[in-house]
């Protein structure tokens, strides 16, 4: 779905409905630091809002090679999903409340040279 769905809201809605709202799913992962994904979230946020990413929590489901997480950007709430095998992911960041608007970004990281460079 992440590879071919044009409407990113459909992907996010599917994830939230079928996975994120279910304890059986959220309880199987472990917190993780993921420098590449953390950097991508900062880059996407800079392009959309240019504010500081805070309270980032990433959860790794090692059996599925999948990460998901939440973070804040000012008064906004953000989320991320990332598939390690396909190296595809997306970020969703809400507009400031009381708006119900959400901005989405799909990404595929490409590391060039050292892990400090993203393209």
Residue frames as a rotation matrix with the C-alpha (Angstrom) as fourth column:
UNK 1
0.571 0.821 0.000 0.00
0.821 -0.571 0.000 0.00
0.000 0.000 -1.000 0.00
UNK 2
0.465 -0.455 -0.759 2.80
0.179 -0.791 0.584 2.42
-0.867 -0.408 -0.286 0.88
UNK 3
-0.567 -0.779 0.268 4.44
0.375 0.045 0.926 1.82
-0.733 0.626 0.266 -2.51
UNK 4
-0.782 0.238 0.576 1.45
0.596 0.015 0.803 2.49
0.183 0.971 -0.153 -4.72
UNK 5
0.233 0.929 -0.289 -1.36
0.965 -0.256 -0.047 4.35
-0.118 -0.268 -0.956 -2.91
UNK 6
-0.313 -0.325 0.892 -1.52
0.583 -0.807 -0.090 7.94
0.750 0.492 0.442 -4.16
UNK 7
0.408 0.539 0.737 -3.64
-0.304 -0.681 0.666 9.27
0.861 -0.495 -0.114 -1.29
UNK 8
-0.595 -0.776 -0.210 -1.35
-0.033 0.284 -0.958 9.17
0.803 -0.563 -0.194 1.73
UNK 9
-0.399 0.550 0.734 -4.28
-0.913 -0.307 -0.267 9.82
0.078 -0.777 0.625 4.05
UNK 10
0.629 0.642 -0.438 -5.62
-0.628 0.752 0.200 6.38
0.458 0.150 0.876 3.10
UNK 11
-0.003 -0.728 -0.685 -2.38
0.155 0.677 -0.720 4.73
0.988 -0.108 0.111 4.20
UNK 12
-0.831 -0.343 0.437 -2.32
-0.313 -0.361 -0.878 6.57
0.459 -0.867 0.192 7.51
UNK 13
-0.007 0.923 0.384 -5.99
-0.993 -0.050 0.102 5.84
0.114 -0.381 0.918 8.16
UNK 14
0.574 0.169 -0.801 -5.43
-0.280 0.960 0.002 2.14
0.769 0.223 0.599 7.45
UNK 15
-0.427 -0.824 -0.372 -2.48
0.192 0.320 -0.928 1.98
0.884 -0.468 0.022 9.85
UNK 16
-0.772 0.146 0.618 -4.33
-0.594 -0.511 -0.621 3.82
0.225 -0.847 0.481 12.61
UNK 17
0.218 0.975 0.048 -7.51
-0.957 0.203 0.209 1.75
0.194 -0.091 0.977 12.21
UNK 18
0.750 0.154 -0.643 -6.01
-0.254 0.965 -0.065 -1.72
0.611 0.212 0.763 11.84
UNK 19
0.113 -0.820 -0.561 -2.87
0.586 0.511 -0.628 -1.48
0.802 -0.258 0.539 13.95
UNK 20
-0.653 -0.579 0.488 -2.14
0.029 -0.663 -0.748 1.60
0.757 -0.474 0.450 16.05
UNK 21
-0.138 0.697 0.704 -5.41
-0.882 -0.410 0.233 1.43
0.451 -0.588 0.671 17.99
UNK 22
0.772 0.414 -0.483 -4.91
-0.229 0.889 0.396 -2.21
0.593 -0.195 0.781 19.01
UNK 23
0.529 -0.558 0.640 -2.98
-0.806 -0.092 0.585 -3.15
-0.268 -0.825 -0.498 22.15
UNK 24
0.748 -0.250 0.615 -2.06
0.239 0.966 0.101 -6.54
-0.619 0.071 0.782 20.69
UNK 25
0.657 -0.514 0.551 -0.04
0.580 -0.121 -0.805 -4.65
0.481 0.849 0.219 18.08
UNK 26
0.564 -0.429 0.705 1.37
-0.396 -0.890 -0.225 -1.82
0.725 -0.153 -0.672 20.16
UNK 27
0.742 -0.232 0.629 2.55
-0.601 0.186 0.777 -4.12
-0.298 -0.955 -0.001 22.96
UNK 28
0.875 -0.370 0.312 4.77
0.415 0.906 -0.088 -6.35
-0.250 0.207 0.946 20.79
UNK 29
0.558 -0.685 0.469 7.40
0.292 -0.367 -0.883 -3.75
0.777 0.630 -0.005 19.94
UNK 30
0.314 -0.579 -0.752 10.42
0.909 -0.047 0.415 -2.41
-0.275 -0.814 0.512 21.80
UNK 31
0.910 -0.068 -0.409 11.61
-0.098 -0.994 -0.052 1.21
-0.403 0.087 -0.911 22.01
UNK 32
0.302 -0.820 0.486 14.60
0.918 0.388 0.084 1.86
-0.258 0.421 0.870 19.75
UNK 33
0.220 -0.348 -0.912 16.94
-0.269 -0.920 0.286 4.62
-0.938 0.183 -0.296 18.62
UNK 34
0.310 -0.100 0.945 17.21
0.857 0.461 -0.232 4.77
-0.412 0.882 0.228 14.83
UNK 35
-0.302 -0.534 -0.790 19.55
0.278 -0.842 0.463 7.61
-0.912 -0.080 0.402 13.77
UNK 36
-0.949 -0.046 0.312 18.59
0.316 -0.140 0.939 7.47
0.000 0.989 0.147 10.07
UNK 37
-0.125 0.986 0.111 14.86
0.852 0.049 0.522 7.58
0.509 0.159 -0.846 10.75
UNK 38
0.250 0.150 -0.956 15.34
0.784 -0.611 0.109 10.29
-0.568 -0.777 -0.271 13.37
UNK 39
-0.687 -0.591 -0.424 17.20
0.199 -0.713 0.672 12.40
-0.699 0.377 0.607 10.80
UNK 40
-0.769 0.470 0.433 14.50
0.513 0.051 0.857 11.86
0.380 0.881 -0.280 8.18
UNK 41
0.217 0.893 -0.394 11.80
0.970 -0.152 0.190 13.00
0.109 -0.424 -0.899 10.62
UNK 42
-0.020 -0.315 -0.949 13.78
0.467 -0.842 0.269 16.19
-0.884 -0.438 0.164 11.32
UNK 43
-0.926 -0.376 0.023 14.29
0.174 -0.373 0.911 16.85
-0.334 0.848 0.411 7.59
UNK 44
-0.433 0.845 0.314 10.61
0.747 0.141 0.650 16.32
0.505 0.517 -0.692 6.75
UNK 45
0.349 0.563 -0.749 9.57
0.896 -0.436 0.089 18.56
-0.276 -0.702 -0.656 9.64
UNK 46
-0.418 -0.580 -0.699 11.96
0.315 -0.815 0.487 21.30
-0.852 -0.017 0.523 8.52
UNK 47
-0.957 0.066 0.282 10.43
0.269 -0.164 0.949 21.22
0.109 0.984 0.139 5.05
UNK 48
-0.169 0.985 0.033 6.85
0.759 0.109 0.642 21.31
0.629 0.133 -0.766 6.35
UNK 49
0.784 0.601 -0.154 6.98
0.514 -0.490 0.704 23.46
0.348 -0.631 -0.693 9.50
UNK 50
-0.038 -0.917 0.397 10.59
0.162 -0.398 -0.903 24.36
0.986 0.030 0.164 10.35
UNK 51
0.501 0.182 0.846 10.07
-0.791 -0.302 0.532 23.66
0.352 -0.936 -0.007 14.07
UNK 52
-0.552 -0.795 0.250 11.89
-0.816 0.455 -0.357 21.40
0.170 -0.401 -0.900 16.54
UNK 53
0.207 0.526 -0.825 10.95
-0.223 0.847 0.483 17.72
0.952 0.084 0.293 16.77
UNK 54
-0.479 -0.303 0.824 10.41
-0.851 -0.069 -0.520 16.72
0.214 -0.951 -0.225 20.40
UNK 55
-0.093 0.468 0.879 9.33
-0.738 0.560 -0.376 13.69
-0.668 -0.684 0.293 22.43
UNK 56
0.071 0.046 -0.996 10.22
-0.891 0.452 -0.043 11.23
0.449 0.891 0.073 19.67
UNK 57
-0.118 -0.047 0.992 9.40
-0.610 0.791 -0.035 7.63
-0.783 -0.610 -0.122 20.55
UNK 58
-0.081 0.014 -0.997 10.18
-0.914 0.398 0.080 4.90
0.398 0.917 -0.019 18.01
UNK 59
0.251 0.242 0.937 8.96
-0.604 0.796 -0.044 1.33
-0.757 -0.555 0.345 18.46
UNK 60
-0.448 -0.507 -0.736 10.64
-0.885 0.366 0.286 -1.54
0.125 0.780 -0.613 16.61
UNK 61
0.626 0.585 0.515 8.82
-0.565 0.796 -0.217 -4.74
-0.537 -0.155 0.829 15.74
UNK 62
-0.323 -0.940 -0.110 11.84
-0.771 0.194 0.607 -6.89
-0.549 0.281 -0.787 14.91
UNK 63
-0.383 0.225 0.896 9.78
0.281 0.952 -0.119 -9.89
-0.880 0.206 -0.428 13.74
UNK 64
0.573 0.704 0.420 8.24
0.665 -0.099 -0.741 -7.68
-0.479 0.704 -0.524 11.05
UNK 65
-0.497 -0.828 0.260 11.20
0.855 -0.415 0.312 -5.37
-0.150 0.377 0.914 10.25
UNK 66
0.138 0.700 0.701 8.85
0.595 -0.624 0.506 -2.48
0.792 0.347 -0.503 10.97
UNK 67
-0.787 -0.317 -0.529 9.11
0.612 -0.508 -0.606 0.71
-0.077 -0.801 0.594 13.01
UNK 68
0.198 0.786 0.586 6.42
0.584 -0.575 0.573 3.13
0.787 0.229 -0.572 14.05
UNK 69
-0.567 -0.470 -0.676 6.50
0.824 -0.315 -0.472 6.10
0.009 -0.825 0.566 16.31
UNK 70
0.655 0.738 0.159 5.11
0.702 -0.673 0.232 9.37
0.278 -0.040 -0.960 17.58
UNK 71
-0.573 -0.788 -0.225 6.56
0.820 -0.548 -0.166 12.82
0.008 -0.280 0.960 18.18
UNK 72
0.569 0.702 -0.429 5.54
0.664 -0.700 -0.264 16.42
-0.485 -0.134 -0.864 18.69
UNK 73
-0.520 -0.583 0.624 6.34
0.808 -0.573 0.138 19.51
0.277 0.576 0.769 16.66
UNK 74
-0.838 0.284 0.466 5.25
-0.374 -0.921 -0.112 22.57
0.397 -0.268 0.878 18.64
UNK 75
-0.338 0.818 0.466 1.52
-0.753 0.062 -0.655 22.01
-0.564 -0.573 0.595 19.28
UNK 76
0.281 0.423 -0.861 1.34
-0.904 0.419 -0.089 19.44
0.323 0.803 0.500 16.50
UNK 77
0.260 -0.171 0.950 1.36
-0.425 0.863 0.272 15.67
-0.867 -0.475 0.152 16.84
UNK 78
0.099 -0.295 -0.950 3.26
-0.984 0.114 -0.137 13.56
0.149 0.949 -0.279 14.36
UNK 79
0.541 0.046 0.840 3.63
-0.296 0.945 0.140 9.92
-0.787 -0.324 0.525 13.54
UNK 80
-0.127 -0.647 -0.752 5.88
-0.991 0.046 0.128 7.76
-0.048 0.761 -0.647 11.42
UNK 81
0.756 0.171 0.632 5.83
-0.153 0.985 -0.083 4.27
-0.637 -0.034 0.770 9.92
UNK 82
0.144 -0.790 -0.596 8.84
-0.987 -0.161 -0.025 2.64
-0.076 0.592 -0.802 8.27
UNK 83
0.968 0.136 0.209 9.42
-0.102 0.981 -0.165 -0.73
-0.228 0.139 0.964 6.62
UNK 84
0.249 -0.968 0.009 13.08
-0.495 -0.119 0.861 -1.74
-0.832 -0.219 -0.509 6.93
UNK 85
-0.085 -0.313 0.946 13.13
0.509 0.803 0.311 -4.35
-0.857 0.508 0.091 4.16
UNK 86
0.374 0.310 0.874 11.71
0.926 -0.186 -0.330 -2.08
0.060 0.932 -0.356 1.47
UNK 87
-0.643 -0.614 -0.457 13.19
0.694 -0.720 -0.008 1.08
-0.325 -0.322 0.889 3.03
UNK 88
-0.474 0.600 0.644 9.91
0.256 -0.606 0.753 2.93
0.843 0.522 0.134 2.60
UNK 89
-0.542 0.313 -0.780 8.10
0.818 -0.017 -0.575 5.03
-0.193 -0.950 -0.246 5.11
UNK 90
-0.071 0.519 0.852 5.84
0.450 -0.745 0.492 7.95
0.890 0.418 -0.181 5.71
UNK 91
-0.882 -0.141 -0.450 5.41
0.461 -0.460 -0.759 10.78
-0.100 -0.877 0.471 8.17
UNK 92
0.072 0.918 0.390 2.10
0.649 -0.340 0.681 12.36
0.758 0.204 -0.620 9.18
UNK 93
-0.831 -0.318 -0.456 2.01
0.553 -0.561 -0.616 15.67
-0.060 -0.764 0.642 11.08
UNK 94
0.208 0.978 -0.019 -1.18
0.978 -0.208 -0.003 17.39
-0.007 -0.018 -1.000 12.14
UNK 95
-0.194 -0.130 0.972 -1.71
0.256 -0.964 -0.077 21.11
0.947 0.234 0.220 11.72
UNK 96
-0.974 -0.155 0.164 -2.02
-0.095 -0.376 -0.922 23.21
0.204 -0.913 0.352 14.88
UNK 97
-0.398 0.876 -0.270 -5.24
0.917 0.382 -0.112 22.50
0.005 -0.293 -0.956 16.80
UNK 98
-0.092 0.732 0.675 -8.12
-0.366 0.605 -0.707 23.04
-0.926 -0.312 0.212 16.35
UNK 99
0.019 0.058 -0.998 -7.39
-1.000 -0.009 -0.020 22.29
-0.010 0.998 0.057 12.67
UNK 100
0.544 0.189 0.818 -8.04
-0.250 0.967 -0.057 18.73
-0.801 -0.173 0.573 11.52
UNK 101
0.829 -0.311 -0.465 -5.64
-0.492 -0.008 -0.871 19.08
0.267 0.950 -0.160 8.60
UNK 102
0.564 -0.695 0.445 -2.70
0.061 0.573 0.817 16.68
-0.823 -0.434 0.366 8.36
UNK 103
0.480 -0.523 -0.704 0.40
-0.877 -0.274 -0.394 16.93
0.013 0.807 -0.591 6.19
UNK 104
0.809 -0.159 0.566 1.90
0.064 0.981 0.185 13.71
-0.584 -0.113 0.804 4.88
UNK 105
0.289 -0.753 -0.591 5.24
-0.957 -0.253 -0.144 12.82
-0.041 0.607 -0.793 3.37
UNK 106
0.982 -0.075 0.176 6.34
0.090 0.993 -0.078 9.50
-0.169 0.092 0.981 1.89
UNK 107
0.409 -0.900 -0.149 10.07
-0.900 -0.425 0.097 8.78
-0.151 0.094 -0.984 1.89
UNK 108
0.926 -0.373 -0.057 12.71
0.355 0.913 -0.203 6.32
0.128 0.167 0.978 0.77
UNK 109
0.685 -0.707 -0.176 16.10
-0.406 -0.571 0.714 7.05
-0.606 -0.417 -0.678 2.32
UNK 110
0.821 -0.569 0.036 19.26
0.339 0.436 -0.833 6.78
0.459 0.697 0.552 0.31
UNK 111
0.749 -0.634 -0.190 22.51
0.013 -0.273 0.962 6.77
-0.662 -0.723 -0.197 2.25
UNK 112
0.809 -0.566 0.160 25.53
0.155 -0.056 -0.986 8.07
0.567 0.823 0.043 0.34
UNK 113
-0.174 -0.954 0.245 28.94
-0.241 -0.200 -0.950 7.61
0.955 -0.224 -0.195 1.87
UNK 114
-0.966 -0.209 -0.151 28.85
0.100 0.236 -0.967 7.86
0.237 -0.949 -0.207 5.65
UNK 115
-0.268 0.920 -0.287 25.62
0.933 0.322 0.163 7.57
0.242 -0.224 -0.944 7.62
UNK 116
-0.382 0.087 -0.920 25.82
0.477 -0.834 -0.277 11.35
-0.791 -0.545 0.277 8.25
UNK 117
-0.844 0.052 -0.534 24.79
-0.442 -0.630 0.638 12.10
-0.303 0.775 0.555 4.65
UNK 118
-0.158 0.848 0.506 21.25
0.449 0.518 -0.728 11.71
-0.879 0.112 -0.463 3.38
UNK 119
-0.918 -0.039 -0.394 20.07
-0.314 -0.537 0.783 12.25
-0.242 0.843 0.481 -0.16
